[in-house]
Amino acid sequence: MSKSLSPEAVEALRRLNDVGVGQQAPQLAQSVTAELLAGGLIAEASGGDVEITCNGRQYLSGDCD
């Protein structure tokens, strides 16, 4: 069963998934960042940015439990 996320968090996760290597991640609202970090779907990267995790990609693909 997949975790329930707010629509804003799902959209943010999709945007992060589209970021290529070397590209800057989009700015996310603090509440959305906190929601995704708490779920383990994103991780803090260098420079205060965030990046999508494998769990985040699995969530988007529907492969998570």
N, C-alpha and C positions, 0 to 999 in steps of 0.2 A: 504494500500500500504506500503510495507516495505522500509526502508531506504536503500539507496545504500551504500555499503561499499566496500573498496578496497579488492582485493583478499587476501592481507596480513592480513587485519583486520579480515576477515571471518575465515581464518586459525587460527589466534591467538585466536579468540573466541571459536573455536572448541577445541583447546588445553586447554584453561581455563575450558571448560565444562568437560573435562576428568580428571581434578585434583580432587583427593579425599580429604576428610576431613583430616587435619593434614599434607597434602603434600604441598611442596613448589610450588608456581605458577611459570611457565616458565618466563624467562626474555623476555620482549617485546621491540621492537624498540619504541623510544620516540614518533615518529609520529603515530604509530599504537595505542599506549596507549592513546594519545590525541584524536584520532578519536573515539575510543571506549568510552572514558570518556564523550566526547561531546555528544555522542548519548545515554548516560545513560545505556549502555550495560554492563559496568563494573563499579566497585566502588573501591576506595582506601581502603585498609585494613591496619591492624597494620603492623608495620615494613617496610612500603613503598611498600608492595606487592599490587596487585590488585586481585579482585575476580569478577567472573561473577555475574550479577544480574538476577533477575527473567525476566526482559526485554530482557536480553541477551539470556537466555534459550528460551524464546518465539521466538526471532528472528531466532534462529537455527531451531526450530521446524516448523517455517512457520506460527505460530499462530498470528503473530503481524499484525496490520492494515496496 
